[in-house]
Amino acid sequence: MPQLDTSTWFITIVSMILTLFIMMQLKISKHLYYINPEPKTTKSMKSTTPWENKWTKIYLPHSLPLR
């Protein structure tokens, strides 16, 4: 049975890794990065509700007095 010729494996593997590295660098370099990201300002809608001007208190079960 003939032996497998492995003399070209090194250059094949190195060239494959180099090609993948170059392709990834090109892909990353085309990505658009924002220089100064700033939070988007949101406008709050003012709604008129009946309880808006009244003082309200929420009674949680733990804040109720003990019986």
PyMOL commands that set and color helices and strands:
alter all, ss='L'
color gray80, all
select helices_A, chain A and resi 9-29+61-63
alter helices_A, ss='H'
color red, helices_A
deselect
rebuild
show_as cartoon
